[in-house]
């Protein structure tokens, strides 16, 4: 059904992010949002800025398109938006 296809489309970027972040011992996905057009927003947190920097590089090299990733050094967060299509 169309609803099932939309749900799968929304989950696909989450799977990509989960696979990438699985290699990171200390980064945690604390927020994930997606919409019907495939746009996603996510926030990762960690105790290590280096960990977030490595995660940022991996996400930028992933199959996600239009990746915009920003490190918030004060909050120790990686804030990203991308297109999962």
mmCIF file of the N, C-alpha and C atoms, coordinates in Angstrom:
data_MODEL
# 
_entry.id   MODEL 
# 
loop_
_atom_site.group_PDB 
_atom_site.id 
_atom_site.type_symbol 
_atom_site.label_atom_id 
_atom_site.label_alt_id 
_atom_site.label_comp_id 
_atom_site.label_asym_id 
_atom_site.label_entity_id 
_atom_site.label_seq_id 
_atom_site.pdbx_PDB_ins_code 
_atom_site.Cartn_x 
_atom_site.Cartn_y 
_atom_site.Cartn_z 
_atom_site.occupancy 
_atom_site.B_iso_or_equiv 
_atom_site.pdbx_formal_charge 
_atom_site.auth_seq_id 
_atom_site.auth_comp_id 
_atom_site.auth_asym_id 
_atom_site.auth_atom_id 
_atom_site.pdbx_PDB_model_num 
ATOM 1   N N  . UNK A 1 1  ? 0.833  -1.192 0.000  1.00 0.00 ? 1  UNK A N  1 
ATOM 2   C CA . UNK A 1 1  ? 0.000  0.000  0.000  1.00 0.00 ? 1  UNK A CA 1 
ATOM 3   C C  . UNK A 1 1  ? 0.875  1.252  0.000  1.00 0.00 ? 1  UNK A C  1 
ATOM 4   N N  . UNK A 1 2  ? 0.260  2.358  -0.298 1.00 0.00 ? 2  UNK A N  1 
ATOM 5   C CA . UNK A 1 2  ? 0.985  3.622  -0.311 1.00 0.00 ? 2  UNK A CA 1 
ATOM 6   C C  . UNK A 1 2  ? 1.507  3.969  1.074  1.00 0.00 ? 2  UNK A C  1 
ATOM 7   N N  . UNK A 1 3  ? 0.701  3.740  2.102  1.00 0.00 ? 3  UNK A N  1 
ATOM 8   C CA . UNK A 1 3  ? 1.129  4.037  3.477  1.00 0.00 ? 3  UNK A CA 1 
ATOM 9   C C  . UNK A 1 3  ? 2.349  3.209  3.857  1.00 0.00 ? 3  UNK A C  1 
ATOM 10  N N  . UNK A 1 4  ? 2.360  1.947  3.490  1.00 0.00 ? 4  UNK A N  1 
ATOM 11  C CA . UNK A 1 4  ? 3.507  1.080  3.792  1.00 0.00 ? 4  UNK A CA 1 
ATOM 12  C C  . UNK A 1 4  ? 4.754  1.565  3.066  1.00 0.00 ? 4  UNK A C  1 
ATOM 13  N N  . UNK A 1 5  ? 4.603  1.992  1.827  1.00 0.00 ? 5  UNK A N  1 
ATOM 14  C CA . UNK A 1 5  ? 5.744  2.506  1.059  1.00 0.00 ? 5  UNK A CA 1 
ATOM 15  C C  . UNK A 1 5  ? 6.301  3.766  1.697  1.00 0.00 ? 5  UNK A C  1 
ATOM 16  N N  . UNK A 1 6  ? 5.434  4.634  2.173  1.00 0.00 ? 6  UNK A N  1 
ATOM 17  C CA . UNK A 1 6  ? 5.867  5.866  2.838  1.00 0.00 ? 6  UNK A CA 1 
ATOM 18  C C  . UNK A 1 6  ? 6.614  5.532  4.127  1.00 0.00 ? 6  UNK A C  1 
ATOM 19  N N  . UNK A 1 7  ? 6.107  4.558  4.881  1.00 0.00 ? 7  UNK A N  1 
ATOM 20  C CA . UNK A 1 7  ? 6.764  4.173  6.126  1.00 0.00 ? 7  UNK A CA 1 
ATOM 21  C C  . UNK A 1 7  ? 8.145  3.585  5.860  1.00 0.00 ? 7  UNK A C  1 
ATOM 22  N N  . UNK A 1 8  ? 8.267  2.764  4.821  1.00 0.00 ? 8  UNK A N  1 
ATOM 23  C CA . UNK A 1 8  ? 9.564  2.182  4.461  1.00 0.00 ? 8  UNK A CA 1 
ATOM 24  C C  . UNK A 1 8  ? 10.521 3.288  4.029  1.00 0.00 ? 8  UNK A C  1 
ATOM 25  N N  . UNK A 1 9  ? 10.026 4.232  3.241  1.00 0.00 ? 9  UNK A N  1 
ATOM 26  C CA . UNK A 1 9  ? 10.854 5.350  2.782  1.00 0.00 ? 9  UNK A CA 1 
ATOM 27  C C  . UNK A 1 9  ? 11.346 6.164  3.981  1.00 0.00 ? 9  UNK A C  1 
ATOM 28  N N  . UNK A 1 10 ? 10.521 6.338  4.983  1.00 0.00 ? 10 UNK A N  1 
ATOM 29  C CA . UNK A 1 10 ? 10.903 7.108  6.163  1.00 0.00 ? 10 UNK A CA 1 
ATOM 30  C C  . UNK A 1 10 ? 11.913 6.343  7.010  1.00 0.00 ? 10 UNK A C  1 
ATOM 31  N N  . UNK A 1 11 ? 11.824 5.026  7.037  1.00 0.00 ? 11 UNK A N  1 
ATOM 32  C CA . UNK A 1 11 ? 12.722 4.227  7.859  1.00 0.00 ? 11 UNK A CA 1 
ATOM 33  C C  . UNK A 1 11 ? 14.075 3.994  7.210  1.00 0.00 ? 11 UNK A C  1 
ATOM 34  N N  . UNK A 1 12 ? 14.153 4.033  5.906  1.00 0.00 ? 12 UNK A N  1 
ATOM 35  C CA . UNK A 1 12 ? 15.412 3.760  5.209  1.00 0.00 ? 12 UNK A CA 1 
ATOM 36  C C  . UNK A 1 12 ? 16.561 4.655  5.687  1.00 0.00 ? 12 UNK A C  1 
ATOM 37  N N  . UNK A 1 13 ? 16.384 5.976  5.792  1.00 0.00 ? 13 UNK A N  1 
ATOM 38  C CA . UNK A 1 13 ? 17.477 6.806  6.300  1.00 0.00 ? 13 UNK A CA 1 
ATOM 39  C C  . UNK A 1 13 ? 17.836 6.482  7.749  1.00 0.00 ? 13 UNK A C  1 
ATOM 40  N N  . UNK A 1 14 ? 16.846 6.088  8.541  1.00 0.00 ? 14 UNK A N  1 
ATOM 41  C CA . UNK A 1 14 ? 17.113 5.710  9.928  1.00 0.00 ? 14 UNK A CA 1 
ATOM 42  C C  . UNK A 1 14 ? 18.005 4.475  9.973  1.00 0.00 ? 14 UNK A C  1 
ATOM 43  N N  . UNK A 1 15 ? 17.763 3.537  9.068  1.00 0.00 ? 15 UNK A N  1 
ATOM 44  C CA . UNK A 1 15 ? 18.603 2.337  8.986  1.00 0.00 ? 15 UNK A CA 1 
ATOM 45  C C  . UNK A 1 15 ? 20.036 2.729  8.619  1.00 0.00 ? 15 UNK A C  1 
ATOM 46  N N  . UNK A 1 16 ? 20.176 3.634  7.646  1.00 0.00 ? 16 UNK A N  1 
ATOM 47  C CA . UNK A 1 16 ? 21.511 4.098  7.243  1.00 0.00 ? 16 UNK A CA 1 
ATOM 48  C C  . UNK A 1 16 ? 22.227 4.728  8.440  1.00 0.00 ? 16 UNK A C  1 
ATOM 49  N N  . UNK A 1 17 ? 21.556 5.631  9.148  1.00 0.00 ? 17 UNK A N  1 
ATOM 50  C CA . UNK A 1 17 ? 22.170 6.273  10.310 1.00 0.00 ? 17 UNK A CA 1 
ATOM 51  C C  . UNK A 1 17 ? 22.501 5.274  11.409 1.00 0.00 ? 17 UNK A C  1 
ATOM 52  N N  . UNK A 1 18 ? 21.634 4.304  11.610 1.00 0.00 ? 18 UNK A N  1 
ATOM 53  C CA . UNK A 1 18 ? 21.880 3.286  12.637 1.00 0.00 ? 18 UNK A CA 1 
ATOM 54  C C  . UNK A 1 18 ? 23.107 2.451  12.302 1.00 0.00 ? 18 UNK A C  1 
ATOM 55  N N  . UNK A 1 19 ? 23.249 2.086  11.027 1.00 0.00 ? 19 UNK A N  1 
ATOM 56  C CA . UNK A 1 19 ? 24.407 1.295  10.620 1.00 0.00 ? 19 UNK A CA 1 
ATOM 57  C C  . UNK A 1 19 ? 25.695 2.091  10.792 1.00 0.00 ? 19 UNK A C  1 
ATOM 58  N N  . UNK A 1 20 ? 25.664 3.368  10.427 1.00 0.00 ? 20 UNK A N  1 
ATOM 59  C CA . UNK A 1 20 ? 26.859 4.205  10.567 1.00 0.00 ? 20 UNK A CA 1 
ATOM 60  C C  . UNK A 1 20 ? 27.204 4.392  12.044 1.00 0.00 ? 20 UNK A C  1 
ATOM 61  N N  . UNK A 1 21 ? 26.211 4.701  12.843 1.00 0.00 ? 21 UNK A N  1 
ATOM 62  C CA . UNK A 1 21 ? 26.482 4.991  14.250 1.00 0.00 ? 21 UNK A CA 1 
ATOM 63  C C  . UNK A 1 21 ? 26.819 3.736  15.053 1.00 0.00 ? 21 UNK A C  1 
ATOM 64  N N  . UNK A 1 22 ? 26.529 2.558  14.524 1.00 0.00 ? 22 UNK A N  1 
ATOM 65  C CA . UNK A 1 22 ? 26.857 1.317  15.231 1.00 0.00 ? 22 UNK A CA 1 
ATOM 66  C C  . UNK A 1 22 ? 28.361 1.184  15.441 1.00 0.00 ? 22 UNK A C  1 
ATOM 67  N N  . UNK A 1 23 ? 29.150 1.771  14.541 1.00 0.00 ? 23 UNK A N  1 
ATOM 68  C CA . UNK A 1 23 ? 30.606 1.708  14.691 1.00 0.00 ? 23 UNK A CA 1 
ATOM 69  C C  . UNK A 1 23 ? 31.106 2.676  15.753 1.00 0.00 ? 23 UNK A C  1 
ATOM 70  N N  . UNK A 1 24 ? 30.263 3.561  16.184 1.00 0.00 ? 24 UNK A N  1 
ATOM 71  C CA . UNK A 1 24 ? 30.621 4.550  17.192 1.00 0.00 ? 24 UNK A CA 1 
ATOM 72  C C  . UNK A 1 24 ? 30.171 4.056  18.559 1.00 0.00 ? 24 UNK A C  1 
ATOM 73  N N  . UNK A 1 25 ? 31.122 3.879  19.447 1.00 0.00 ? 25 UNK A N  1 
ATOM 74  C CA . UNK A 1 25 ? 30.821 3.328  20.770 1.00 0.00 ? 25 UNK A CA 1 
ATOM 75  C C  . UNK A 1 25 ? 30.058 4.311  21.664 1.00 0.00 ? 25 UNK A C  1 
ATOM 76  N N  . UNK A 1 26 ? 30.338 5.607  21.499 1.00 0.00 ? 26 UNK A N  1 
ATOM 77  C CA . UNK A 1 26 ? 29.827 6.567  22.470 1.00 0.00 ? 26 UNK A CA 1 
ATOM 78  C C  . UNK A 1 26 ? 28.839 7.585  21.923 1.00 0.00 ? 26 UNK A C  1 
ATOM 79  N N  . UNK A 1 27 ? 28.543 7.554  20.645 1.00 0.00 ? 27 UNK A N  1 
ATOM 80  C CA . UNK A 1 27 ? 27.574 8.499  20.086 1.00 0.00 ? 27 UNK A CA 1 
ATOM 81  C C  . UNK A 1 27 ? 26.174 7.903  20.175 1.00 0.00 ? 27 UNK A C  1 
ATOM 82  N N  . UNK A 1 28 ? 25.231 8.749  20.560 1.00 0.00 ? 28 UNK A N  1 
ATOM 83  C CA . UNK A 1 28 ? 23.850 8.302  20.728 1.00 0.00 ? 28 UNK A CA 1 
ATOM 84  C C  . UNK A 1 28 ? 22.923 9.173  19.902 1.00 0.00 ? 28 UNK A C  1 
ATOM 85  N N  . UNK A 1 29 ? 22.049 8.543  19.136 1.00 0.00 ? 29 UNK A N  1 
ATOM 86  C CA . UNK A 1 29 ? 21.023 9.259  18.383 1.00 0.00 ? 29 UNK A CA 1 
ATOM 87  C C  . UNK A 1 29 ? 19.930 9.646  19.362 1.00 0.00 ? 29 UNK A C  1 
ATOM 88  N N  . UNK A 1 30 ? 19.742 10.966 19.558 1.00 0.00 ? 30 UNK A N  1 
ATOM 89  C CA . UNK A 1 30 ? 18.744 11.410 20.544 1.00 0.00 ? 30 UNK A CA 1 
ATOM 90  C C  . UNK A 1 30 ? 17.485 11.976 19.894 1.00 0.00 ? 30 UNK A C  1 
ATOM 91  N N  . UNK A 1 31 ? 17.556 12.262 18.590 1.00 0.00 ? 31 UNK A N  1 
ATOM 92  C CA . UNK A 1 31 ? 16.371 12.766 17.898 1.00 0.00 ? 31 UNK A CA 1 
ATOM 93  C C  . UNK A 1 31 ? 16.446 12.383 16.427 1.00 0.00 ? 31 UNK A C  1 
ATOM 94  N N  . UNK A 1 32 ? 15.312 11.968 15.874 1.00 0.00 ? 32 UNK A N  1 
ATOM 95  C CA . UNK A 1 32 ? 15.219 11.643 14.451 1.00 0.00 ? 32 UNK A CA 1 
ATOM 96  C C  . UNK A 1 32 ? 13.834 12.037 13.961 1.00 0.00 ? 32 UNK A C  1 
ATOM 97  N N  . UNK A 1 33 ? 13.799 12.804 12.885 1.00 0.00 ? 33 UNK A N  1 
ATOM 98  C CA . UNK A 1 33 ? 12.527 13.194 12.257 1.00 0.00 ? 33 UNK A CA 1 
ATOM 99  C C  . UNK A 1 33 ? 12.662 13.008 10.759 1.00 0.00 ? 33 UNK A C  1 
ATOM 100 N N  . UNK A 1 34 ? 11.580 12.595 10.130 1.00 0.00 ? 34 UNK A N  1 
ATOM 101 C CA . UNK A 1 34 ? 11.560 12.506 8.668  1.00 0.00 ? 34 UNK A CA 1 
ATOM 102 C C  . UNK A 1 34 ? 10.179 12.914 8.183  1.00 0.00 ? 34 UNK A C  1 
ATOM 103 N N  . UNK A 1 35 ? 10.118 13.277 6.901  1.00 0.00 ? 35 UNK A N  1 
ATOM 104 C CA . UNK A 1 35 ? 8.822  13.640 6.340  1.00 0.00 ? 35 UNK A CA 1 
ATOM 105 C C  . UNK A 1 35 ? 8.576  12.860 5.055  1.00 0.00 ? 35 UNK A C  1 
ATOM 106 N N  . UNK A 1 36 ? 7.440  13.088 4.437  1.00 0.00 ? 36 UNK A N  1 
ATOM 107 C CA . UNK A 1 36 ? 7.041  12.341 3.241  1.00 0.00 ? 36 UNK A CA 1 
ATOM 108 C C  . UNK A 1 36 ? 7.942  12.600 2.044  1.00 0.00 ? 36 UNK A C  1 
ATOM 109 N N  . UNK A 1 37 ? 8.671  13.735 2.050  1.00 0.00 ? 37 UNK A N  1 
ATOM 110 C CA . UNK A 1 37 ? 9.552  14.031 0.910  1.00 0.00 ? 37 UNK A CA 1 
ATOM 111 C C  . UNK A 1 37 ? 10.943 13.437 1.077  1.00 0.00 ? 37 UNK A C  1 
ATOM 112 N N  . UNK A 1 38 ? 11.174 12.695 2.160  1.00 0.00 ? 38 UNK A N  1 
ATOM 113 C CA . UNK A 1 38 ? 12.460 12.050 2.356  1.00 0.00 ? 38 UNK A CA 1 
ATOM 114 C C  . UNK A 1 38 ? 13.475 12.883 3.111  1.00 0.00 ? 38 UNK A C  1 
ATOM 115 N N  . UNK A 1 39 ? 13.069 14.086 3.534  1.00 0.00 ? 39 UNK A N  1 
ATOM 116 C CA . UNK A 1 39 ? 13.985 14.925 4.300  1.00 0.00 ? 39 UNK A CA 1 
ATOM 117 C C  . UNK A 1 39 ? 14.076 14.397 5.729  1.00 0.00 ? 39 UNK A C  1 
ATOM 118 N N  . UNK A 1 40 ? 15.300 14.379 6.249  1.00 0.00 ? 40 UNK A N  1 
ATOM 119 C CA . UNK A 1 40 ? 15.490 13.911 7.618  1.00 0.00 ? 40 UNK A CA 1 
ATOM 120 C C  . UNK A 1 40 ? 16.248 14.948 8.427  1.00 0.00 ? 40 UNK A C  1 
ATOM 121 N N  . UNK A 1 41 ? 16.012 14.926 9.719  1.00 0.00 ? 41 UNK A N  1 
ATOM 122 C CA . UNK A 1 41 ? 16.753 15.724 10.689 1.00 0.00 ? 41 UNK A CA 1 
ATOM 123 C C  . UNK A 1 41 ? 17.107 14.791 11.837 1.00 0.00 ? 41 UNK A C  1 
ATOM 124 N N  . UNK A 1 42 ? 18.344 14.896 12.304 1.00 0.00 ? 42 UNK A N  1 
ATOM 125 C CA . UNK A 1 42 ? 18.783 14.029 13.386 1.00 0.00 ? 42 UNK A CA 1 
ATOM 126 C C  . UNK A 1 42 ? 19.777 14.766 14.266 1.00 0.00 ? 42 UNK A C  1 
ATOM 127 N N  . UNK A 1 43 ? 19.817 14.339 15.516 1.00 0.00 ? 43 UNK A N  1 
ATOM 128 C CA . UNK A 1 43 ? 20.788 14.884 16.462 1.00 0.00 ? 43 UNK A CA 1 
ATOM 129 C C  . UNK A 1 43 ? 21.446 13.720 17.189 1.00 0.00 ? 43 UNK A C  1 
ATOM 130 N N  . UNK A 1 44 ? 22.773 13.740 17.168 1.00 0.00 ? 44 UNK A N  1 
ATOM 131 C CA . UNK A 1 44 ? 23.566 12.778 17.919 1.00 0.00 ? 44 UNK A CA 1 
ATOM 132 C C  . UNK A 1 44 ? 24.261 13.524 19.046 1.00 0.00 ? 44 UNK A C  1 
ATOM 133 N N  . UNK A 1 45 ? 24.499 12.827 20.138 1.00 0.00 ? 45 UNK A N  1 
ATOM 134 C CA . UNK A 1 45 ? 25.261 13.390 21.234 1.00 0.00 ? 45 UNK A CA 1 
ATOM 135 C C  . UNK A 1 45 ? 26.350 12.405 21.638 1.00 0.00 ? 45 UNK A C  1 
ATOM 136 N N  . UNK A 1 46 ? 27.394 12.927 22.259 1.00 0.00 ? 46 UNK A N  1 
ATOM 137 C CA . UNK A 1 46 ? 28.501 12.088 22.706 1.00 0.00 ? 46 UNK A CA 1 
ATOM 138 C C  . UNK A 1 46 ? 29.278 12.848 23.760 1.00 0.00 ? 46 UNK A C  1 
ATOM 139 N N  . UNK A 1 47 ? 30.085 12.121 24.513 1.00 0.00 ? 47 UNK A N  1 
ATOM 140 C CA . UNK A 1 47 ? 30.976 12.761 25.472 1.00 0.00 ? 47 UNK A CA 1 
ATOM 141 C C  . UNK A 1 47 ? 32.267 13.205 24.798 1.00 0.00 ? 47 UNK A C  1 
ATOM 142 N N  . UNK A 1 48 ? 32.448 12.798 23.538 1.00 0.00 ? 48 UNK A N  1 
ATOM 143 C CA . UNK A 1 48 ? 33.697 13.062 22.831 1.00 0.00 ? 48 UNK A CA 1 
ATOM 144 C C  . UNK A 1 48 ? 33.447 13.823 21.532 1.00 0.00 ? 48 UNK A C  1 
ATOM 145 N N  . UNK A 1 49 ? 34.069 14.980 21.406 1.00 0.00 ? 49 UNK A N  1 
ATOM 146 C CA . UNK A 1 49 ? 33.962 15.747 20.170 1.00 0.00 ? 49 UNK A CA 1 
ATOM 147 C C  . UNK A 1 49 ? 34.608 14.995 19.012 1.00 0.00 ? 49 UNK A C  1 
ATOM 148 N N  . UNK A 1 50 ? 35.685 14.285 19.297 1.00 0.00 ? 50 UNK A N  1 
ATOM 149 C CA . UNK A 1 50 ? 36.359 13.487 18.265 1.00 0.00 ? 50 UNK A CA 1 
ATOM 150 C C  . UNK A 1 50 ? 35.422 12.409 17.709 1.00 0.00 ? 50 UNK A C  1 
ATOM 151 N N  . UNK A 1 51 ? 34.674 11.787 18.583 1.00 0.00 ? 51 UNK A N  1 
ATOM 152 C CA . UNK A 1 51 ? 33.711 10.759 18.171 1.00 0.00 ? 51 UNK A CA 1 
ATOM 153 C C  . UNK A 1 51 ? 32.666 11.360 17.229 1.00 0.00 ? 51 UNK A C  1 
ATOM 154 N N  . UNK A 1 52 ? 32.164 12.536 17.575 1.00 0.00 ? 52 UNK A N  1 
ATOM 155 C CA . UNK A 1 52 ? 31.169 13.207 16.739 1.00 0.00 ? 52 UNK A CA 1 
ATOM 156 C C  . UNK A 1 52 ? 31.768 13.644 15.405 1.00 0.00 ? 52 UNK A C  1 
ATOM 157 N N  . UNK A 1 53 ? 33.014 14.080 15.413 1.00 0.00 ? 53 UNK A N  1 
ATOM 158 C CA . UNK A 1 53 ? 33.683 14.481 14.169 1.00 0.00 ? 53 UNK A CA 1 
ATOM 159 C C  . UNK A 1 53 ? 33.829 13.292 13.229 1.00 0.00 ? 53 UNK A C  1 
ATOM 160 N N  . UNK A 1 54 ? 34.215 12.151 13.778 1.00 0.00 ? 54 UNK A N  1 
ATOM 161 C CA . UNK A 1 54 ? 34.330 10.931 12.958 1.00 0.00 ? 54 UNK A CA 1 
ATOM 162 C C  . UNK A 1 54 ? 32.972 10.515 12.409 1.00 0.00 ? 54 UNK A C  1 
ATOM 163 N N  . UNK A 1 55 ? 31.952 10.605 13.240 1.00 0.00 ? 55 UNK A N  1 
ATOM 164 C CA . UNK A 1 55 ? 30.602 10.264 12.809 1.00 0.00 ? 55 UNK A CA 1 
ATOM 165 C C  . UNK A 1 55 ? 30.143 11.203 11.698 1.00 0.00 ? 55 UNK A C  1 
ATOM 166 N N  . UNK A 1 56 ? 30.446 12.473 11.833 1.00 0.00 ? 56 UNK A N  1 
ATOM 167 C CA . UNK A 1 56 ? 30.093 13.471 10.818 1.00 0.00 ? 56 UNK A CA 1 
ATOM 168 C C  . UNK A 1 56 ? 30.708 13.102 9.470  1.00 0.00 ? 56 UNK A C  1 
ATOM 169 N N  . UNK A 1 57 ? 31.982 12.739 9.463  1.00 0.00 ? 57 UNK A N  1 
ATOM 170 C CA . UNK A 1 57 ? 32.653 12.346 8.221  1.00 0.00 ? 57 UNK A CA 1 
ATOM 171 C C  . UNK A 1 57 ? 32.005 11.117 7.591  1.00 0.00 ? 57 UNK A C  1 
ATOM 172 N N  . UNK A 1 58 ? 31.665 10.141 8.408  1.00 0.00 ? 58 UNK A N  1 
ATOM 173 C CA . UNK A 1 58 ? 31.024 8.929  7.891  1.00 0.00 ? 58 UNK A CA 1 
ATOM 174 C C  . UNK A 1 58 ? 29.656 9.231  7.286  1.00 0.00 ? 58 UNK A C  1 
ATOM 175 N N  . UNK A 1 59 ? 28.906 10.095 7.940  1.00 0.00 ? 59 UNK A N  1 
ATOM 176 C CA . UNK A 1 59 ? 27.574 10.444 7.433  1.00 0.00 ? 59 UNK A CA 1 
ATOM 177 C C  . UNK A 1 59 ? 27.692 11.223 6.128  1.00 0.00 ? 59 UNK A C  1 
ATOM 178 N N  . UNK A 1 60 ? 28.672 12.110 6.045  1.00 0.00 ? 60 UNK A N  1 
ATOM 179 C CA . UNK A 1 60 ? 28.870 12.890 4.822  1.00 0.00 ? 60 UNK A CA 1 
ATOM 180 C C  . UNK A 1 60 ? 29.257 11.996 3.640  1.00 0.00 ? 60 UNK A C  1 
ATOM 181 N N  . UNK A 1 61 ? 29.866 10.854 3.916  1.00 0.00 ? 61 UNK A N  1 
ATOM 182 C CA . UNK A 1 61 ? 30.259 9.908  2.867  1.00 0.00 ? 61 UNK A CA 1 
ATOM 183 C C  . UNK A 1 61 ? 29.190 8.850  2.586  1.00 0.00 ? 61 UNK A C  1 
ATOM 184 N N  . UNK A 1 62 ? 28.098 8.906  3.298  1.00 0.00 ? 62 UNK A N  1 
ATOM 185 C CA . UNK A 1 62 ? 27.067 7.865  3.191  1.00 0.00 ? 62 UNK A CA 1 
ATOM 186 C C  . UNK A 1 62 ? 26.197 8.053  1.948  1.00 0.00 ? 62 UNK A C  1 
ATOM 187 N N  . UNK A 1 63 ? 25.220 7.181  1.817  1.00 0.00 ? 63 UNK A N  1 
ATOM 188 C CA . UNK A 1 63 ? 24.301 7.241  0.682  1.00 0.00 ? 63 UNK A CA 1 
ATOM 189 C C  . UNK A 1 63 ? 23.259 8.351  0.819  1.00 0.00 ? 63 UNK A C  1 
ATOM 190 N N  . UNK A 1 64 ? 23.224 9.020  1.953  1.00 0.00 ? 64 UNK A N  1 
ATOM 191 C CA . UNK A 1 64 ? 22.302 10.144 2.128  1.00 0.00 ? 64 UNK A CA 1 
ATOM 192 C C  . UNK A 1 64 ? 22.772 11.307 1.258  1.00 0.00 ? 64 UNK A C  1 
ATOM 193 N N  . UNK A 1 65 ? 21.838 12.060 0.721  1.00 0.00 ? 65 UNK A N  1 
ATOM 194 C CA . UNK A 1 65 ? 22.206 13.192 -0.130 1.00 0.00 ? 65 UNK A CA 1 
ATOM 195 C C  . UNK A 1 65 ? 21.888 14.508 0.583  1.00 0.00 ? 65 UNK A C  1 
ATOM 196 N N  . UNK A 1 66 ? 22.468 15.567 0.062  1.00 0.00 ? 66 UNK A N  1 
ATOM 197 C CA . UNK A 1 66 ? 22.255 16.916 0.603  1.00 0.00 ? 66 UNK A CA 1 
ATOM 198 C C  . UNK A 1 66 ? 22.524 16.985 2.110  1.00 0.00 ? 66 UNK A C  1 
ATOM 199 N N  . UNK A 1 67 ? 23.577 16.294 2.543  1.00 0.00 ? 67 UNK A N  1 
ATOM 200 C CA . UNK A 1 67 ? 23.906 16.260 3.971  1.00 0.00 ? 67 UNK A CA 1 
ATOM 201 C C  . UNK A 1 67 ? 24.452 17.610 4.420  1.00 0.00 ? 67 UNK A C  1 
ATOM 202 N N  . UNK A 1 68 ? 23.859 18.130 5.466  1.00 0.00 ? 68 UNK A N  1 
ATOM 203 C CA . UNK A 1 68 ? 24.354 19.323 6.136  1.00 0.00 ? 68 UNK A CA 1 
ATOM 204 C C  . UNK A 1 68 ? 24.533 18.954 7.597  1.00 0.00 ? 68 UNK A C  1 
ATOM 205 N N  . UNK A 1 69 ? 25.785 18.860 8.023  1.00 0.00 ? 69 UNK A N  1 
ATOM 206 C CA . UNK A 1 69 ? 26.080 18.424 9.381  1.00 0.00 ? 69 UNK A CA 1 
ATOM 207 C C  . UNK A 1 69 ? 26.874 19.505 10.104 1.00 0.00 ? 69 UNK A C  1 
ATOM 208 N N  . UNK A 1 70 ? 26.451 19.800 11.317 1.00 0.00 ? 70 UNK A N  1 
ATOM 209 C CA . UNK A 1 70 ? 27.084 20.843 12.119 1.00 0.00 ? 70 UNK A CA 1 
ATOM 210 C C  . UNK A 1 70 ? 27.414 20.286 13.495 1.00 0.00 ? 70 UNK A C  1 
ATOM 211 N N  . UNK A 1 71 ? 28.637 20.561 13.941 1.00 0.00 ? 71 UNK A N  1 
ATOM 212 C CA . UNK A 1 71 ? 29.033 20.177 15.293 1.00 0.00 ? 71 UNK A CA 1 
ATOM 213 C C  . UNK A 1 71 ? 28.768 21.336 16.249 1.00 0.00 ? 71 UNK A C  1 
ATOM 214 N N  . UNK A 1 72 ? 28.038 21.058 17.312 1.00 0.00 ? 72 UNK A N  1 
ATOM 215 C CA . UNK A 1 72 ? 27.841 22.018 18.385 1.00 0.00 ? 72 UNK A CA 1 
ATOM 216 C C  . UNK A 1 72 ? 28.808 21.619 19.496 1.00 0.00 ? 72 UNK A C  1 
ATOM 217 N N  . UNK A 1 73 ? 29.948 22.300 19.548 1.00 0.00 ? 73 UNK A N  1 
ATOM 218 C CA . UNK A 1 73 ? 31.009 21.912 20.472 1.00 0.00 ? 73 UNK A CA 1 
ATOM 219 C C  . UNK A 1 73 ? 30.626 22.127 21.932 1.00 0.00 ? 73 UNK A C  1 
ATOM 220 N N  . UNK A 1 74 ? 29.795 23.115 22.213 1.00 0.00 ? 74 UNK A N  1 
ATOM 221 C CA . UNK A 1 74 ? 29.388 23.380 23.599 1.00 0.00 ? 74 UNK A CA 1 
ATOM 222 C C  . UNK A 1 74 ? 28.455 22.294 24.128 1.00 0.00 ? 74 UNK A C  1 
ATOM 223 N N  . UNK A 1 75 ? 27.507 21.894 23.288 1.00 0.00 ? 75 UNK A N  1 
ATOM 224 C CA . UNK A 1 75 ? 26.532 20.880 23.707 1.00 0.00 ? 75 UNK A CA 1 
ATOM 225 C C  . UNK A 1 75 ? 27.015 19.460 23.427 1.00 0.00 ? 75 UNK A C  1 
ATOM 226 N N  . UNK A 1 76 ? 28.155 19.333 22.722 1.00 0.00 ? 76 UNK A N  1 
ATOM 227 C CA . UNK A 1 76 ? 28.659 18.039 22.273 1.00 0.00 ? 76 UNK A CA 1 
ATOM 228 C C  . UNK A 1 76 ? 27.578 17.289 21.493 1.00 0.00 ? 76 UNK A C  1 
ATOM 229 N N  . UNK A 1 77 ? 27.101 17.956 20.438 1.00 0.00 ? 77 UNK A N  1 
ATOM 230 C CA . UNK A 1 77 ? 26.069 17.383 19.576 1.00 0.00 ? 77 UNK A CA 1 
ATOM 231 C C  . UNK A 1 77 ? 26.451 17.520 18.118 1.00 0.00 ? 77 UNK A C  1 
ATOM 232 N N  . UNK A 1 78 ? 26.008 16.560 17.329 1.00 0.00 ? 78 UNK A N  1 
ATOM 233 C CA . UNK A 1 78 ? 26.092 16.611 15.880 1.00 0.00 ? 78 UNK A CA 1 
ATOM 234 C C  . UNK A 1 78 ? 24.670 16.779 15.371 1.00 0.00 ? 78 UNK A C  1 
ATOM 235 N N  . UNK A 1 79 ? 24.418 17.892 14.688 1.00 0.00 ? 79 UNK A N  1 
ATOM 236 C CA . UNK A 1 79 ? 23.085 18.202 14.186 1.00 0.00 ? 79 UNK A CA 1 
ATOM 237 C C  . UNK A 1 79 ? 23.131 18.057 12.683 1.00 0.00 ? 79 UNK A C  1 
ATOM 238 N N  . UNK A 1 80 ? 22.239 17.254 12.135 1.00 0.00 ? 80 UNK A N  1 
ATOM 239 C CA . UNK A 1 80 ? 22.288 17.053 10.689 1.00 0.00 ? 80 UNK A CA 1 
ATOM 240 C C  . UNK A 1 80 ? 20.926 17.056 10.043 1.00 0.00 ? 80 UNK A C  1 
ATOM 241 N N  . UNK A 1 81 ? 20.955 17.468 8.795  1.00 0.00 ? 81 UNK A N  1 
ATOM 242 C CA . UNK A 1 81 ? 19.784 17.344 7.933  1.00 0.00 ? 81 UNK A CA 1 
ATOM 243 C C  . UNK A 1 81 ? 20.282 16.733 6.631  1.00 0.00 ? 81 UNK A C  1 
ATOM 244 N N  . UNK A 1 82 ? 19.419 16.000 5.974  1.00 0.00 ? 82 UNK A N  1 
ATOM 245 C CA . UNK A 1 82 ? 19.808 15.316 4.743  1.00 0.00 ? 82 UNK A CA 1 
ATOM 246 C C  . UNK A 1 82 ? 18.543 14.880 4.016  1.00 0.00 ? 82 UNK A C  1 
ATOM 247 N N  . UNK A 1 83 ? 18.764 14.303 2.861  1.00 0.00 ? 83 UNK A N  1 
ATOM 248 C CA . UNK A 1 83 ? 17.678 13.729 2.082  1.00 0.00 ? 83 UNK A CA 1 
ATOM 249 C C  . UNK A 1 83 ? 17.956 12.245 1.975  1.00 0.00 ? 83 UNK A C  1 
ATOM 250 N N  . UNK A 1 84 ? 16.976 11.447 2.348  1.00 0.00 ? 84 UNK A N  1 
ATOM 251 C CA . UNK A 1 84 ? 17.148 9.999  2.348  1.00 0.00 ? 84 UNK A CA 1 
ATOM 252 C C  . UNK A 1 84 ? 16.822 9.353  1.029  1.00 0.00 ? 84 UNK A C  1 
ATOM 253 N N  . UNK A 1 85 ? 16.389 10.117 0.037  1.00 0.00 ? 85 UNK A N  1 
ATOM 254 C CA . UNK A 1 85 ? 16.016 9.536  -1.260 1.00 0.00 ? 85 UNK A CA 1 
ATOM 255 C C  . UNK A 1 85 ? 17.223 9.417  -2.162 1.00 0.00 ? 85 UNK A C  1 
# 
